[in-house]
Amino acid sequence: MFLNITSVAGKFYGYIPFGDIVLYVTEFSAISFVIALFFTLVVYFTKPEKQLESQIGGFDRLNYVSLEELKIRRLMAILCGICTAFAMLTGDLFNYALFLAVIGIANIGIVSAVKKEWVLNAAYYYGIIAMISTLPLFGGAALILAKTGTLSILELAGKHQDLLFQKMLYAAGMVGETGVAPFYAAKAEMFRAPGAPYILMIHLSSLLIVIRTAEILLTI
């Protein structure tokens, strides 16, 4: 059973062409874009020098995060948020794969300045998985292009071709890039790094990307 774009993503409002890059706006993509943009603005207007560190009794240990470290993480969190926001709107499978790759790099960058061994080890393992996952991600997009002659989600939504294997490859690449199960174990220790709200961008980007990928794969 094939689903059209409106049955999956809601009302279709139109598309915005930028040469070869076409953004399309539906109810789902508009809401997801606003959510990602909102949290990106929260990170942008957060001043690292005003962050407070708290300690409650003897149950926790005071963690001090340097200003330089917070500034680096703020920059990478903003980059992650921008890529996540536009990944919600893009109408091209290749551009979407590029956004996924940059989001993976930004997630590593958010914790790259943390001077804690277990966090850096987790980022290293996650980075290896993300690099390996580029093969099925871009390979899936290439196979879809070879079979259908297009990477446009709008065009693919009307073709109704059998792309099960290509979709499985594309989904596997997304799973590795975002670090969700079964690869979550390699990424989990990254969340122990102190310094919110920047760490929250890793969670937000993964959540929105998983939902958006499901929407794309159901549509095409």
Secondary structure, 3 states (H helix, E strand, C coil): CCCCHHHHHCCEEEEEEECCEEEEEEHHHHHHHHHHHHHHHHHHHCCHHHCCCCCCCCCCCCCCCCHHHHHHHHHHHHHHHHHHHHHCCECEHHHHHHHHHHHHHHHHHHHCCCCCHHHHHHHHHHHHHHHHHHHHHHHHHHHHHHHHCCCEHHHHHCCCCCCHHHHHHHHHHHHHHHCCCCCHHHHHHHHHCCCCCCCHHHHHHHHHHHHHHHHHHHHC
